[in-house]
């Protein structure tokens, strides 16, 4: 009888481990499934060099935003203001260059603005104790109003000869400049989040804020740093959008709210089940990029693309929930 119980115990453990592994690999599984579907449907178009380059280019802004959002989610906070940062940054980048300011100083100013918004969010949440959902919702509303006030409504066009256009259309030693930007920004985020002391503190705060405080971690500084990083990367995305689209828009950031959270939550079920991580977020961005591109290739309407992206997120979370429930997490 004891042998039967032991055998049943081993089977139960193996079953939990198998399901846990399935949940943790849900992101790569979904990515592989999407590639098989779209390669089968449009092999010559989907696998072309131009299309692959287009997927990366169109996913650059989302990757920057989602990477920054991952840091905020790591410390167990939310941010709803980053779409406003993206929009205002794109408008300022185009508008200030049109007014004659050198591109370099425009970029510096816009990135500083994004960090300042993050600093404000961090102060409201960490020092004043406001709920991040409410505080950043308010900040985002102010940023949207500022965008409307600055632009008057219409887009701010970027001059054709502006050096900033090279960010999306130029190259560096034969490599597209947007790829250099993306790789450099993600590498910097990886160093900060995975290799630095600040990154270790952020994960400690996210896992157990009370224990981190008892251990001497300065919670306001750590959480504020997370918001500042998101502000920086959202502003970077706004600058890229101005370069890519040739203009800044009031609604430039609106579409990223769902997509960035979708990428981050898909990432939370990849590689490290239930934990937000940069590797998984990158996989989530790739999944959404391939999904959007493939669905447009087979001529689906915009609303059908959005529905499909929502279903992809639900599918990934279902796999993660399956793994978490059976493994007891």
N, C-alpha and C positions, 0 to 999 in steps of 0.2 A: 504493500500500500504506500509506504514511504517513497519507494522507487517511482510509483505512478505520479505521486504528488510532485516529486523532484522533476520528473520528465515534463509534467504539465507546466511547472514553473519555468523551465527552460524554454518551452514553446511560447509561453506568454511573453517572456522577456524578448525573445527573437521577434515575435509579432510586433511588440512595441517599438523595437529598434528599426524594423523594416518600415513601419508607417512613419516613424519620426524621420527616417532618411528620405522618404517620399515627400513629406512636407517640406523639408529643408531644401530639396532639389526642385521644388515646384516652379521657381523662376526659370532655371535652365530648361526644364521639361517644356514649359509653355513657349519659350523662345524657339526650341527645336521644332515644336509642332507648327508654329507660325511659319518658320522658314520652309518646312516641307510643303505646307499648303500653298504658299505664294510661289515657290519655285515650280511647283507642279502646274499652277494656273498660268503664270507668265514667266517661263524660264529665261527667255532671251532678254526681256525687259528688266526683270527683277535683279538678275545677276550682272547686269552691265556695270561697267566702271562708273559711268555717269550717274546711274541710279544709286549705287553704293555711296558715292561722294555726296549725292543729294541727301541721302538719309542722314549722313553725319552732319552735314551743314544745317539741315532743318532741325536736328536734335541738339545742336550746340547750346542754344539758349536754355532749353529745358534741362540739359545736363548740368549747366552751371547753377541754375536755381535749385534743382533737386539735391545737388551736392551740399549747398548751403543749408537747405531745409533739413537734411539728414542730421546736421550738427545740432540744430534746435530740437529736433525730435529725440536725439540721443540724451539730452538733459531733461526729457519729459515735459517739454513745453510746446506750444503751438504758435504759429505766426500766420496771420491773415493779411499782413500789410505788404508783403513782398510784391504782389501785382502792381500796387501803387508805386513802389520803388522802380520797378521795371519801366512802367509807363512814363513817369517823370524823368527818369534817366535818359530814355530814348528821345524825349522831346528836348531836353536840355542839350544833349549831345548834338542834335541836328541844329537846334536854334542858335546856340552860342557860336558854333562854327560858321553858320550863315552870317552872323553879326561880326565876324572877323577874328574871333579868338582862335589862337593856334590849337590844332587838334590835340597836341600833347597835354596842354593845360586844361583843356575841356575834359579830357579823360580823367585827369587827376582830380579836378573839381567834382565831377560826377561820382567817382568812386568814393571820394570823401563824404559826399552827401549821403550815399548809401550806408556808409559806416556810421554816420551821425544818426540816421534813422534807427539803425540797430542799437546804437548806444541809448537812444531815447526809449526804445522798447524794453531794453534790458533794465533801465532805471525804473520804468513803470512797473515791471513785473517783479524784479528782484529786490528793489529797495522800497517801493511803495506797497508791494504785496498785491497788486491787481492781478486778476486772472488773465493769463496770456491771451486767451481767446477774445475777451472783451477789449483789453488794452490795444492789441494789434488791429482789431477790427476798427477801433476809433482812429488809430494812426493811419490806417489804410484809407479811411474816408477823407481825412485831411489831405493826404497825398493826392487823391483823386481830384479833390477840389483845387489843389495847387496846379495840377496838370491842366484842368479846364481853364483856370485863370491865366496861365502862361500861354497856352496855345490859342485860346478863344474858341476852341472846338476843332478847327481843321488841322491836318497834319503839318508838322514842321519839316520841310524838305531839306535834305542834305545836299549841298552843292556837288555837282558832278565831279569837279576837280578836287574835292576834299580828300586829304590824305587818309582820313578815317575809313573811306570806302575800301581801302586796301585790306582792312581787317577781314572782310568777308570775301573779297574778290581777288586779292593779291596772293603772293606766295613768298615763302622764306626758304631759300636754297632749294627751290623746286618742290617744296612741300606747301600745300595750301595753308595760308595764314590762320584760318579758323581752326585747323587741326592742331597747329602749334599752340594756339591760345587754349584750346580745350585740353590738350594733354598737359600743358604747363599748369593750368588751373587745377586740374584733378590731381596732378602729382603734388602740388602744394597742399591741397586739402588732405591728401593721404598722409603726408608728413605731419601735418598738424593733428589730425584725428587719430592716427594709428601709431605714430612714432614719437610724438612729443609728450612731455609731461602734462601739458594742457589737455591733450586728448584723453589721457588716462584719468585725469580728474573729471572730465566730462562724463566718461562712462561710469565712473564711481558715483557721481551725482545722480545719473539716470537710474542706476541699479538700486541705490538706497541713499536718498538725500539726507535722511536723519543720521545714518551711520557716517556719511561723509562729513557732515557738520561736526559730529562728535570727534572725528579724527583730525579736525582742524582745517578742513577745506573751506575756503572762502566762497560760499555759494553765490552771492551776488556777482562776484568777479567772474566766476566760471560761466554762469548763465548769461551774463551780459556779453561775454566774449562770443558765445554761440550766436546771439542775435546780431552782433556786429559782423560776424563772418557771413551770415545770411544776407545782411544788408549790402556787404561788399560784393558778393557774388550775384545778387539780384541787379545791382547797378551795372556790373560787368555785362550781364545778359542784356540790359537795356541799351548799352553802348553797342553791343554786337548787333542787336535788332536794327538800330539806326543805320549801321553800316550795311547790313544785309538787305534791308528794305529800301534804303535810300531816303528814309524819313523817320520821324518820331510820331507816335500816335497816342492819343489819350487812352485807347483801349489796348495798347500793345501788350500789357501784362495780364489782361483779364482771362485769357484762355489758359494761363499757366497754373491757376489755382488748383483745379482738379488734377491736371496732368502731373504736377510736381508731387502732390500727395500720393497719387496713384503709383508713381515710380518709386517713391520712398517706401510705401507699404508693400508693394511687390518685392522690393529689396529686402524688407524685413522677413520675408519668408524664403529668402535665398541665402545659402551659405551659413547663416546664423539665425536659426529659427526663432522668431519672436523678438529679435533685436535689430534695431536700425543699424545698418552698416554701409559703408561707402561702396564696397564691392557689389553688394546686392542692389543698391540704388542705380549703379551703372547698368547692371543687367536689366533693371526695370525700365530705364530710359531706352535701352536698345529694344526691348520688347515693344514699347509704345511707338518708337520710331519705325520699326519694321511693320507693326500693325497699321499705323496710319498710312504709310507708303503703300503697303500691299493692298489695302482696301481702296485707296484711290486708283491704283493700277487696274483694279477690276471694276472701276466706275461706280462705286457706291456713293450715295449722297453724303453730305457733311453730317447730317443728323445720324445716319446709319453708322458712320465712323465713330461718332461719340458713343453711341449705344454699344458698339462692339468693344470700345476701350473700357467701358464700364463693366461689361461682362467678363473681359479678360481679368480685370482687377478682382471681381467677385470669385472667379475660378481659382485664381492664385491664393486668395484668402481662404477659400474652402479647403484647398489642399493643406495649407498651413494649419488650419483648425483641426483637420483630420489627424495630422501628425501630432499636434499639441495635445489633443484630447486623449489619444490612445497612449501617448508617452507619459501622460499625467502632468504636463506642463500647463 
